[in-house]
Amino acid sequence: TSAETEGDTEEASSEKLVIGFSQVGAESEWRTANTESMKAAITDAGHELKFSDAQQKQENQIKAIRSFIAQKVDAIVFSPVVETGFETVLQEAKDADIPVFLADRSVDIEDDSLWVTFLGSDFVEEGRKAGNWLVDELGDEDEVNIVELQGTVGSAPAIDRKEGFEEIIGDHSNFEITQSQSGDFTRAKGKEVMEAFLKSDGDNIDVLYAHNDDMAIGAIQAIEEYGLKPAEDITIIGVDAVKGAFEAMAAGKMNVTIECNPLFGPQMVDLIEAYKAGEEIPKRVAVEESMYTMDQAEELLPTRQY
Ligand code: GYE
């Protein structure tokens, strides 16, 4: 039939690509959803995927990218675990004429000819949203002691979420960050570090600002074990808006989560295909997102995709 003929023609005209994807790891619910989104988008579009999980280690990512170059892939998708130290390997990709697409996290490198585009969220803005929510919520209190669970040291989301949050609360002298440490974006580490925060100053913690929901969820457990009520005795702010956060909010144990949408696989594949077709690609493409509070959790939980 003519429909079939049309379909065939379309398929034949779009080039099948081999795409190497160097992912950060499997540290959080966010990451799992992102990996699935990216894998599905690449294979559903008929391309071949070479996937490498770096287990949150930079040296693994450098190895993976070198191996993609050796295999002469058509494009590399790369979510850098940290911001610095990738110049050499990205230069090698450029010398081999392999375009690199930054996914989720950016790099702190002057020469922006080393990548085609960066598709990801605005982490500074997420930090500001967290700060603004807190100012609205507790701005009138005399003294607000905040503990901060930072993401992976040197990673773009940890650096930027801290910066955006501090920018907002810096204007309010009643707010103070009393303890701040990395929980590496995992539940286990979030719990462990929260235990240490509680041990050193448990009765004087008003707010927990966690750079992701997984660490907040780990911390909630620590708070309960310590004998305090999460979301009541300690206000809890997370980032990502993963299902686990909606469950915690629906159970009255977490106050708010700032959305960071990991489901940008299809958007990334569109960018790669457009680039391969010779189209002009913007250097920065943003992912759209919102924020959600406790009172919305029960209603929205069944509709959450990640
Ligand atoms: O927020 C966190 C994950 O880079 C935006 O990494 C991502 C962050 C996300 O481990 O949960």
py3Dmol code that shows the C-alpha trace and the ligand (Angstrom):
import py3Dmol

protein = """\
ATOM      1  CA  THR A   1       0.000   0.000   0.000  1.00  0.00           C
ATOM      2  CA  SER A   2       1.009   3.606  -0.337  1.00  0.00           C
ATOM      3  CA  ALA A   3       1.230   4.018   3.440  1.00  0.00           C
ATOM      4  CA  GLU A   4       3.841   1.285   3.619  1.00  0.00           C
ATOM      5  CA  THR A   5       5.806   2.758   0.771  1.00  0.00           C
ATOM      6  CA  GLU A   6       5.845   6.115   2.504  1.00  0.00           C
ATOM      7  CA  GLY A   7       7.022   4.563   5.756  1.00  0.00           C
ATOM      8  CA  ASP A   8       9.823   2.733   3.999  1.00  0.00           C
ATOM      9  CA  THR A   9      11.013   5.850   2.247  1.00  0.00           C
ATOM     10  CA  GLU A  10      11.113   7.772   5.499  1.00  0.00           C
ATOM     11  CA  GLU A  11      13.116   5.095   7.269  1.00  0.00           C
ATOM     12  CA  ALA A  12      15.589   4.774   4.435  1.00  0.00           C
ATOM     13  CA  SER A  13      16.224   8.505   4.347  1.00  0.00           C
ATOM     14  CA  SER A  14      17.108   8.850   8.063  1.00  0.00           C
ATOM     15  CA  GLU A  15      20.656   7.724   8.710  1.00  0.00           C
ATOM     16  CA  LYS A  16      21.247   4.999  11.290  1.00  0.00           C
ATOM     17  CA  LEU A  17      23.795   6.282  13.776  1.00  0.00           C
ATOM     18  CA  VAL A  18      26.058   4.623  16.302  1.00  0.00           C
ATOM     19  CA  ILE A  19      25.837   6.667  19.489  1.00  0.00           C
ATOM     20  CA  GLY A  20      28.111   6.243  22.506  1.00  0.00           C
ATOM     21  CA  PHE A  21      26.600   7.387  25.800  1.00  0.00           C
ATOM     22  CA  SER A  22      28.867   7.916  28.808  1.00  0.00           C
ATOM     23  CA  GLN A  23      26.525   8.109  31.802  1.00  0.00           C
ATOM     24  CA  VAL A  24      27.481   9.294  35.322  1.00  0.00           C
ATOM     25  CA  GLY A  25      26.335   6.213  37.245  1.00  0.00           C
ATOM     26  CA  ALA A  26      23.241   4.822  38.939  1.00  0.00           C
ATOM     27  CA  GLU A  27      23.378   6.957  42.085  1.00  0.00           C
ATOM     28  CA  SER A  28      19.777   8.173  42.233  1.00  0.00           C
ATOM     29  CA  GLU A  29      16.200   7.656  41.074  1.00  0.00           C
ATOM     30  CA  TRP A  30      16.748  10.628  38.789  1.00  0.00           C
ATOM     31  CA  ARG A  31      19.709   8.939  37.152  1.00  0.00           C
ATOM     32  CA  THR A  32      17.856   5.669  36.562  1.00  0.00           C
ATOM     33  CA  ALA A  33      15.010   7.536  34.879  1.00  0.00           C
ATOM     34  CA  ASN A  34      17.468   9.520  32.777  1.00  0.00           C
ATOM     35  CA  THR A  35      19.324   6.394  31.645  1.00  0.00           C
ATOM     36  CA  GLU A  36      16.068   4.724  30.638  1.00  0.00           C
ATOM     37  CA  SER A  37      14.854   7.794  28.778  1.00  0.00           C
ATOM     38  CA  MET A  38      18.083   8.120  26.846  1.00  0.00           C
ATOM     39  CA  LYS A  39      18.410   4.406  26.015  1.00  0.00           C
ATOM     40  CA  ALA A  40      14.813   4.161  24.827  1.00  0.00           C
ATOM     41  CA  ALA A  41      15.020   7.330  22.744  1.00  0.00           C
ATOM     42  CA  ILE A  42      18.193   6.224  20.955  1.00  0.00           C
ATOM     43  CA  THR A  43      17.061   2.693  20.180  1.00  0.00           C
ATOM     44  CA  ASP A  44      13.445   3.657  19.380  1.00  0.00           C
ATOM     45  CA  ALA A  45      14.808   6.053  16.764  1.00  0.00           C
ATOM     46  CA  GLY A  46      16.565   3.096  15.127  1.00  0.00           C
ATOM     47  CA  HIS A  47      20.083   4.026  16.181  1.00  0.00           C
ATOM     48  CA  GLU A  48      22.666   1.772  17.791  1.00  0.00           C
ATOM     49  CA  LEU A  49      23.619   2.534  21.403  1.00  0.00           C
ATOM     50  CA  LYS A  50      26.934   1.884  23.093  1.00  0.00           C
ATOM     51  CA  PHE A  51      26.334   2.508  26.803  1.00  0.00           C
ATOM     52  CA  SER A  52      28.882   2.986  29.551  1.00  0.00           C
ATOM     53  CA  ASP A  53      28.134   3.541  33.263  1.00  0.00           C
ATOM     54  CA  ALA A  54      31.013   5.411  34.960  1.00  0.00           C
ATOM     55  CA  GLN A  55      29.984   4.534  38.511  1.00  0.00           C
ATOM     56  CA  GLN A  56      30.502   8.214  39.423  1.00  0.00           C
ATOM     57  CA  LYS A  57      34.216   8.057  38.568  1.00  0.00           C
ATOM     58  CA  GLN A  58      35.843  10.502  36.183  1.00  0.00           C
ATOM     59  CA  GLU A  59      38.576   8.093  35.075  1.00  0.00           C
ATOM     60  CA  ASN A  60      35.915   5.630  33.908  1.00  0.00           C
ATOM     61  CA  GLN A  61      34.338   8.356  31.778  1.00  0.00           C
ATOM     62  CA  ILE A  62      37.642   9.262  30.171  1.00  0.00           C
ATOM     63  CA  LYS A  63      38.197   5.590  29.339  1.00  0.00           C
ATOM     64  CA  ALA A  64      34.679   5.231  27.938  1.00  0.00           C
ATOM     65  CA  ILE A  65      35.051   8.263  25.676  1.00  0.00           C
ATOM     66  CA  ARG A  66      38.424   7.005  24.408  1.00  0.00           C
ATOM     67  CA  SER A  67      36.838   3.659  23.638  1.00  0.00           C
ATOM     68  CA  PHE A  68      33.969   5.363  21.746  1.00  0.00           C
ATOM     69  CA  ILE A  69      36.569   7.273  19.720  1.00  0.00           C
ATOM     70  CA  ALA A  70      38.458   4.035  18.960  1.00  0.00           C
ATOM     71  CA  GLN A  71      35.188   2.458  17.818  1.00  0.00           C
ATOM     72  CA  LYS A  72      34.560   5.455  15.543  1.00  0.00           C
ATOM     73  CA  VAL A  73      31.034   6.136  16.793  1.00  0.00           C
ATOM     74  CA  ASP A  74      28.999   8.786  14.953  1.00  0.00           C
ATOM     75  CA  ALA A  75      28.237  10.844  18.074  1.00  0.00           C
ATOM     76  CA  ILE A  76      29.041  10.869  21.781  1.00  0.00           C
ATOM     77  CA  VAL A  77      26.521  11.784  24.475  1.00  0.00           C
ATOM     78  CA  PHE A  78      28.324  12.655  27.664  1.00  0.00           C
ATOM     79  CA  SER A  79      27.056  13.506  31.182  1.00  0.00           C
ATOM     80  CA  PRO A  80      30.216  14.665  32.969  1.00  0.00           C
ATOM     81  CA  VAL A  81      30.416  13.557  36.596  1.00  0.00           C
ATOM     82  CA  VAL A  82      32.452  16.671  37.485  1.00  0.00           C
ATOM     83  CA  GLU A  83      32.955  19.995  35.693  1.00  0.00           C
ATOM     84  CA  THR A  84      36.723  20.046  35.183  1.00  0.00           C
ATOM     85  CA  GLY A  85      39.467  17.828  33.760  1.00  0.00           C
ATOM     86  CA  PHE A  86      37.927  16.695  30.469  1.00  0.00           C
ATOM     87  CA  GLU A  87      39.786  19.012  28.033  1.00  0.00           C
ATOM     88  CA  THR A  88      42.221  16.411  26.740  1.00  0.00           C
ATOM     89  CA  VAL A  89      39.714  13.682  26.003  1.00  0.00           C
ATOM     90  CA  LEU A  90      37.220  16.100  24.439  1.00  0.00           C
ATOM     91  CA  GLN A  91      40.016  17.447  22.246  1.00  0.00           C
ATOM     92  CA  GLU A  92      40.715  13.864  21.163  1.00  0.00           C
ATOM     93  CA  ALA A  93      37.059  13.479  20.145  1.00  0.00           C
ATOM     94  CA  LYS A  94      37.208  16.742  18.230  1.00  0.00           C
ATOM     95  CA  ASP A  95      40.413  15.669  16.451  1.00  0.00           C
ATOM     96  CA  ALA A  96      38.634  12.445  15.463  1.00  0.00           C
ATOM     97  CA  ASP A  97      35.724  14.529  14.103  1.00  0.00           C
ATOM     98  CA  ILE A  98      33.220  12.988  16.518  1.00  0.00           C
ATOM     99  CA  PRO A  99      30.626  15.465  17.804  1.00  0.00           C
ATOM    100  CA  VAL A 100      30.052  15.502  21.578  1.00  0.00           C
ATOM    101  CA  PHE A 101      26.645  16.333  23.056  1.00  0.00           C
ATOM    102  CA  LEU A 102      26.653  17.287  26.753  1.00  0.00           C
ATOM    103  CA  ALA A 103      23.661  15.815  28.564  1.00  0.00           C
ATOM    104  CA  ASP A 104      22.390  16.888  31.991  1.00  0.00           C
ATOM    105  CA  ARG A 105      25.654  18.321  33.388  1.00  0.00           C
ATOM    106  CA  SER A 106      27.964  20.815  31.771  1.00  0.00           C
ATOM    107  CA  VAL A 107      31.734  21.255  31.933  1.00  0.00           C
ATOM    108  CA  ASP A 108      33.822  24.206  33.067  1.00  0.00           C
ATOM    109  CA  ILE A 109      36.006  24.457  29.966  1.00  0.00           C
ATOM    110  CA  GLU A 110      36.847  27.654  28.115  1.00  0.00           C
ATOM    111  CA  ASP A 111      36.964  26.179  24.586  1.00  0.00           C
ATOM    112  CA  ASP A 112      33.311  25.613  23.767  1.00  0.00           C
ATOM    113  CA  SER A 113      34.197  24.220  20.341  1.00  0.00           C
ATOM    114  CA  LEU A 114      34.821  20.928  22.172  1.00  0.00           C
ATOM    115  CA  TRP A 115      31.087  20.188  22.276  1.00  0.00           C
ATOM    116  CA  VAL A 116      28.094  20.828  20.046  1.00  0.00           C
ATOM    117  CA  THR A 117      25.507  21.723  22.673  1.00  0.00           C
ATOM    118  CA  PHE A 118      24.578  21.339  26.324  1.00  0.00           C
ATOM    119  CA  LEU A 119      21.076  20.017  27.000  1.00  0.00           C
ATOM    120  CA  GLY A 120      20.194  20.140  30.671  1.00  0.00           C
ATOM    121  CA  SER A 121      18.496  21.932  33.509  1.00  0.00           C
ATOM    122  CA  ASP A 122      19.374  25.288  35.027  1.00  0.00           C
ATOM    123  CA  PHE A 123      20.730  24.141  38.404  1.00  0.00           C
ATOM    124  CA  VAL A 124      21.374  27.672  39.686  1.00  0.00           C
ATOM    125  CA  GLU A 125      17.718  28.458  39.096  1.00  0.00           C
ATOM    126  CA  GLU A 126      16.722  25.281  40.981  1.00  0.00           C
ATOM    127  CA  GLY A 127      18.795  26.497  43.941  1.00  0.00           C
ATOM    128  CA  ARG A 128      17.052  29.877  43.761  1.00  0.00           C
ATOM    129  CA  LYS A 129      13.649  28.196  43.716  1.00  0.00           C
ATOM    130  CA  ALA A 130      14.575  26.263  46.856  1.00  0.00           C
ATOM    131  CA  GLY A 131      15.761  29.478  48.527  1.00  0.00           C
ATOM    132  CA  ASN A 132      12.674  31.432  47.515  1.00  0.00           C
ATOM    133  CA  TRP A 133      10.350  28.711  48.759  1.00  0.00           C
ATOM    134  CA  LEU A 134      12.123  28.787  52.117  1.00  0.00           C
ATOM    135  CA  VAL A 135      12.017  32.573  52.362  1.00  0.00           C
ATOM    136  CA  ASP A 136       8.245  32.475  51.726  1.00  0.00           C
ATOM    137  CA  GLU A 137       7.821  29.713  54.278  1.00  0.00           C
ATOM    138  CA  LEU A 138      10.108  30.765  57.162  1.00  0.00           C
ATOM    139  CA  GLY A 139      11.157  34.304  56.250  1.00  0.00           C
ATOM    140  CA  ASP A 140       9.532  35.770  59.392  1.00  0.00           C
ATOM    141  CA  GLU A 141      11.273  33.479  61.892  1.00  0.00           C
ATOM    142  CA  ASP A 142      14.003  34.998  64.064  1.00  0.00           C
ATOM    143  CA  GLU A 143      16.656  32.417  63.479  1.00  0.00           C
ATOM    144  CA  VAL A 144      16.648  29.648  60.883  1.00  0.00           C
ATOM    145  CA  ASN A 145      19.477  27.126  61.052  1.00  0.00           C
ATOM    146  CA  ILE A 146      19.939  25.230  57.812  1.00  0.00           C
ATOM    147  CA  VAL A 147      21.967  22.109  57.170  1.00  0.00           C
ATOM    148  CA  GLU A 148      22.925  21.354  53.596  1.00  0.00           C
ATOM    149  CA  LEU A 149      23.520  18.001  51.947  1.00  0.00           C
ATOM    150  CA  GLN A 150      25.578  18.764  48.880  1.00  0.00           C
ATOM    151  CA  GLY A 151      25.750  16.636  45.764  1.00  0.00           C
ATOM    152  CA  THR A 152      28.922  15.104  44.361  1.00  0.00           C
ATOM    153  CA  VAL A 153      31.924  17.347  45.025  1.00  0.00           C
ATOM    154  CA  GLY A 154      32.881  19.265  41.885  1.00  0.00           C
ATOM    155  CA  SER A 155      29.714  18.357  39.954  1.00  0.00           C
ATOM    156  CA  ALA A 156      27.745  21.051  38.172  1.00  0.00           C
ATOM    157  CA  PRO A 157      24.479  20.434  40.080  1.00  0.00           C
ATOM    158  CA  ALA A 158      26.226  20.571  43.481  1.00  0.00           C
ATOM    159  CA  ILE A 159      28.096  23.781  42.649  1.00  0.00           C
ATOM    160  CA  ASP A 160      25.094  25.480  41.055  1.00  0.00           C
ATOM    161  CA  ARG A 161      22.377  24.404  43.503  1.00  0.00           C
ATOM    162  CA  LYS A 162      24.511  25.735  46.337  1.00  0.00           C
ATOM    163  CA  GLU A 163      25.161  28.989  44.519  1.00  0.00           C
ATOM    164  CA  GLY A 164      21.508  29.681  43.638  1.00  0.00           C
ATOM    165  CA  PHE A 165      20.284  28.861  47.139  1.00  0.00           C
ATOM    166  CA  GLU A 166      22.933  31.027  48.836  1.00  0.00           C
ATOM    167  CA  GLU A 167      22.172  33.893  46.468  1.00  0.00           C
ATOM    168  CA  ILE A 168      18.594  34.029  47.814  1.00  0.00           C
ATOM    169  CA  ILE A 169      19.102  33.302  51.506  1.00  0.00           C
ATOM    170  CA  GLY A 170      22.158  35.592  51.595  1.00  0.00           C
ATOM    171  CA  ASP A 171      19.737  38.531  51.614  1.00  0.00           C
ATOM    172  CA  HIS A 172      18.133  37.289  54.846  1.00  0.00           C
ATOM    173  CA  SER A 173      20.268  37.665  57.965  1.00  0.00           C
ATOM    174  CA  ASN A 174      17.974  35.331  59.961  1.00  0.00           C
ATOM    175  CA  PHE A 175      19.007  32.420  57.726  1.00  0.00           C
ATOM    176  CA  GLU A 176      22.260  30.621  58.317  1.00  0.00           C
ATOM    177  CA  ILE A 177      23.796  27.462  56.854  1.00  0.00           C
ATOM    178  CA  THR A 178      25.268  25.887  59.974  1.00  0.00           C
ATOM    179  CA  GLN A 179      26.559  22.612  58.491  1.00  0.00           C
ATOM    180  CA  SER A 180      27.216  21.611  54.885  1.00  0.00           C
ATOM    181  CA  GLN A 181      28.729  18.435  53.509  1.00  0.00           C
ATOM    182  CA  SER A 182      28.550  16.188  50.461  1.00  0.00           C
ATOM    183  CA  GLY A 183      26.304  13.137  50.451  1.00  0.00           C
ATOM    184  CA  ASP A 184      27.355  12.262  46.882  1.00  0.00           C
ATOM    185  CA  PHE A 185      23.715  12.259  45.680  1.00  0.00           C
ATOM    186  CA  THR A 186      22.967   8.840  47.267  1.00  0.00           C
ATOM    187  CA  ARG A 187      20.466   7.739  49.930  1.00  0.00           C
ATOM    188  CA  ALA A 188      23.084   5.852  51.929  1.00  0.00           C
ATOM    189  CA  LYS A 189      25.463   8.824  52.088  1.00  0.00           C
ATOM    190  CA  GLY A 190      22.610  11.253  52.735  1.00  0.00           C
ATOM    191  CA  LYS A 191      21.584   9.221  55.746  1.00  0.00           C
ATOM    192  CA  GLU A 192      25.135   8.880  57.023  1.00  0.00           C
ATOM    193  CA  VAL A 193      25.922  12.599  56.761  1.00  0.00           C
ATOM    194  CA  MET A 194      22.562  13.588  58.288  1.00  0.00           C
ATOM    195  CA  GLU A 195      23.358  11.321  61.240  1.00  0.00           C
ATOM    196  CA  ALA A 196      26.602  13.247  61.728  1.00  0.00           C
ATOM    197  CA  PHE A 197      24.770  16.607  61.477  1.00  0.00           C
ATOM    198  CA  LEU A 198      22.252  15.459  64.099  1.00  0.00           C
ATOM    199  CA  LYS A 199      24.933  14.116  66.354  1.00  0.00           C
ATOM    200  CA  SER A 200      26.809  17.396  66.400  1.00  0.00           C
ATOM    201  CA  ASP A 201      23.823  19.778  66.697  1.00  0.00           C
ATOM    202  CA  GLY A 202      20.569  17.827  66.553  1.00  0.00           C
ATOM    203  CA  ASP A 203      18.412  20.193  68.561  1.00  0.00           C
ATOM    204  CA  ASN A 204      19.301  23.247  66.527  1.00  0.00           C
ATOM    205  CA  ILE A 205      18.480  22.157  63.006  1.00  0.00           C
ATOM    206  CA  ASP A 206      15.433  23.880  61.499  1.00  0.00           C
ATOM    207  CA  VAL A 207      15.853  23.070  57.827  1.00  0.00           C
ATOM    208  CA  LEU A 208      17.501  20.477  55.628  1.00  0.00           C
ATOM    209  CA  TYR A 209      18.356  21.566  52.091  1.00  0.00           C
ATOM    210  CA  ALA A 210      19.363  18.447  50.143  1.00  0.00           C
ATOM    211  CA  HIS A 211      20.718  18.830  46.597  1.00  0.00           C
ATOM    212  CA  ASN A 212      18.642  15.820  45.550  1.00  0.00           C
ATOM    213  CA  ASP A 213      15.653  13.825  46.780  1.00  0.00           C
ATOM    214  CA  ASP A 214      17.567  10.599  47.354  1.00  0.00           C
ATOM    215  CA  MET A 215      19.795  12.263  49.955  1.00  0.00           C
ATOM    216  CA  ALA A 216      16.701  13.881  51.519  1.00  0.00           C
ATOM    217  CA  ILE A 217      15.038  10.452  51.738  1.00  0.00           C
ATOM    218  CA  GLY A 218      18.131   8.963  53.392  1.00  0.00           C
ATOM    219  CA  ALA A 219      18.203  11.924  55.792  1.00  0.00           C
ATOM    220  CA  ILE A 220      14.505  11.473  56.667  1.00  0.00           C
ATOM    221  CA  GLN A 221      15.367   8.004  57.946  1.00  0.00           C
ATOM    222  CA  ALA A 222      18.217   9.428  60.043  1.00  0.00           C
ATOM    223  CA  ILE A 223      15.906  12.090  61.483  1.00  0.00           C
ATOM    224  CA  GLU A 224      13.282   9.516  62.462  1.00  0.00           C
ATOM    225  CA  GLU A 225      15.883   7.269  64.053  1.00  0.00           C
ATOM    226  CA  TYR A 226      17.148  10.272  66.002  1.00  0.00           C
ATOM    227  CA  GLY A 227      13.629  10.745  67.386  1.00  0.00           C
ATOM    228  CA  LEU A 228      12.547  13.866  65.498  1.00  0.00           C
ATOM    229  CA  LYS A 229       9.665  14.338  63.050  1.00  0.00           C
ATOM    230  CA  PRO A 230      10.772  15.049  59.488  1.00  0.00           C
ATOM    231  CA  ALA A 231       8.844  17.935  57.866  1.00  0.00           C
ATOM    232  CA  GLU A 232       7.601  19.043  61.299  1.00  0.00           C
ATOM    233  CA  ASP A 233      10.666  19.430  63.499  1.00  0.00           C
ATOM    234  CA  ILE A 234      12.923  19.872  60.492  1.00  0.00           C
ATOM    235  CA  THR A 235      11.676  21.385  57.231  1.00  0.00           C
ATOM    236  CA  ILE A 236      12.879  19.282  54.318  1.00  0.00           C
ATOM    237  CA  ILE A 237      13.681  20.574  50.854  1.00  0.00           C
ATOM    238  CA  GLY A 238      14.825  18.294  48.026  1.00  0.00           C
ATOM    239  CA  VAL A 239      15.518  18.591  44.322  1.00  0.00           C
ATOM    240  CA  ASP A 240      14.499  16.320  41.367  1.00  0.00           C
ATOM    241  CA  ALA A 241      10.809  15.592  42.094  1.00  0.00           C
ATOM    242  CA  VAL A 242      11.265  11.813  41.833  1.00  0.00           C
ATOM    243  CA  LYS A 243       8.504   9.416  42.900  1.00  0.00           C
ATOM    244  CA  GLY A 244      10.239   8.725  46.211  1.00  0.00           C
ATOM    245  CA  ALA A 245       9.892  12.417  47.093  1.00  0.00           C
ATOM    246  CA  PHE A 246       6.180  12.388  46.235  1.00  0.00           C
ATOM    247  CA  GLU A 247       5.749   9.338  48.450  1.00  0.00           C
ATOM    248  CA  ALA A 248       7.595  11.049  51.306  1.00  0.00           C
ATOM    249  CA  MET A 249       5.516  14.222  50.841  1.00  0.00           C
ATOM    250  CA  ALA A 250       2.262  12.256  50.662  1.00  0.00           C
ATOM    251  CA  ALA A 251       3.279  10.613  53.957  1.00  0.00           C
ATOM    252  CA  GLY A 252       3.857  14.086  55.479  1.00  0.00           C
ATOM    253  CA  LYS A 253       7.621  13.593  55.826  1.00  0.00           C
ATOM    254  CA  MET A 254       8.986  16.017  53.260  1.00  0.00           C
ATOM    255  CA  ASN A 255       7.921  19.585  52.501  1.00  0.00           C
ATOM    256  CA  VAL A 256       8.917  20.434  48.959  1.00  0.00           C
ATOM    257  CA  THR A 257      10.862  19.248  45.952  1.00  0.00           C
ATOM    258  CA  ILE A 258      12.167  21.319  43.057  1.00  0.00           C
ATOM    259  CA  GLU A 259      11.674  19.604  39.738  1.00  0.00           C
ATOM    260  CA  CYS A 260      14.638  18.544  37.622  1.00  0.00           C
ATOM    261  CA  ASN A 261      13.306  16.630  34.646  1.00  0.00           C
ATOM    262  CA  PRO A 262      15.441  13.657  33.532  1.00  0.00           C
ATOM    263  CA  LEU A 263      13.209  12.607  30.625  1.00  0.00           C
ATOM    264  CA  PHE A 264      15.058  14.408  27.865  1.00  0.00           C
ATOM    265  CA  GLY A 265      16.202  11.411  25.787  1.00  0.00           C
ATOM    266  CA  PRO A 266      13.905  12.250  22.853  1.00  0.00           C
ATOM    267  CA  GLN A 267      15.016  15.896  22.928  1.00  0.00           C
ATOM    268  CA  MET A 268      18.646  14.766  22.816  1.00  0.00           C
ATOM    269  CA  VAL A 269      18.070  12.421  19.873  1.00  0.00           C
ATOM    270  CA  ASP A 270      16.333  15.257  17.989  1.00  0.00           C
ATOM    271  CA  LEU A 271      19.379  17.461  18.556  1.00  0.00           C
ATOM    272  CA  ILE A 272      21.808  14.785  17.331  1.00  0.00           C
ATOM    273  CA  GLU A 273      19.722  14.087  14.223  1.00  0.00           C
ATOM    274  CA  ALA A 274      19.327  17.801  13.487  1.00  0.00           C
ATOM    275  CA  TYR A 275      23.073  18.305  13.806  1.00  0.00           C
ATOM    276  CA  LYS A 276      23.777  15.362  11.509  1.00  0.00           C
ATOM    277  CA  ALA A 277      21.327  16.831   9.004  1.00  0.00           C
ATOM    278  CA  GLY A 278      23.438  19.976   8.938  1.00  0.00           C
ATOM    279  CA  GLU A 279      21.110  22.180  10.973  1.00  0.00           C
ATOM    280  CA  GLU A 280      22.334  24.983  13.202  1.00  0.00           C
ATOM    281  CA  ILE A 281      22.145  23.901  16.884  1.00  0.00           C
ATOM    282  CA  PRO A 282      22.009  26.331  19.830  1.00  0.00           C
ATOM    283  CA  LYS A 283      24.931  25.969  22.272  1.00  0.00           C
ATOM    284  CA  ARG A 284      22.528  25.692  25.235  1.00  0.00           C
ATOM    285  CA  VAL A 285      19.150  23.976  25.365  1.00  0.00           C
ATOM    286  CA  ALA A 286      17.104  24.019  28.586  1.00  0.00           C
ATOM    287  CA  VAL A 287      14.801  21.377  30.032  1.00  0.00           C
ATOM    288  CA  GLU A 288      11.491  22.713  31.367  1.00  0.00           C
ATOM    289  CA  GLU A 289      10.472  22.156  34.992  1.00  0.00           C
ATOM    290  CA  SER A 290       8.407  23.220  38.016  1.00  0.00           C
ATOM    291  CA  MET A 291       8.189  22.632  41.787  1.00  0.00           C
ATOM    292  CA  TYR A 292       5.773  20.689  43.991  1.00  0.00           C
ATOM    293  CA  THR A 293       4.657  20.936  47.624  1.00  0.00           C
ATOM    294  CA  MET A 294       3.267  18.486  50.157  1.00  0.00           C
ATOM    295  CA  ASP A 295      -0.369  19.397  49.533  1.00  0.00           C
ATOM    296  CA  GLN A 296      -0.077  18.490  45.839  1.00  0.00           C
ATOM    297  CA  ALA A 297       1.682  15.168  46.402  1.00  0.00           C
ATOM    298  CA  GLU A 298      -1.213  12.772  46.787  1.00  0.00           C
ATOM    299  CA  GLU A 299      -3.009  14.059  43.726  1.00  0.00           C
ATOM    300  CA  LEU A 300       0.055  14.111  41.484  1.00  0.00           C
ATOM    301  CA  LEU A 301       1.783  10.912  42.632  1.00  0.00           C
ATOM    302  CA  PRO A 302      -0.093   8.570  40.231  1.00  0.00           C
ATOM    303  CA  THR A 303       0.806  10.770  37.259  1.00  0.00           C
ATOM    304  CA  ARG A 304       4.546  10.980  37.957  1.00  0.00           C
ATOM    305  CA  GLN A 305       6.597   9.196  35.317  1.00  0.00           C
ATOM    306  CA  TYR A 306       9.829   8.980  37.283  1.00  0.00           C
TER     307      TYR A 306
END
"""
ligand_1 = """\
11
GYE
O 19.729 15.897 40.549
C 20.791 13.851 41.053
C 21.694 13.011 40.228
O 22.910 15.741 37.444
C 20.761 16.662 37.619
O 22.426 13.947 39.464
C 21.633 15.503 37.904
C 21.694 15.119 39.345
C 20.367 14.806 40.010
O 22.399 12.122 40.918
O 19.760 13.110 41.638
"""
view = py3Dmol.view(width=600, height=400)
view.addModel(protein, "pdb")
view.setStyle({"model": 0}, {"cartoon": {"style": "trace"}})
view.addModel(ligand_1, "xyz")
view.setStyle({"model": 1}, {"stick": {}})
view.zoomTo()
view.show()
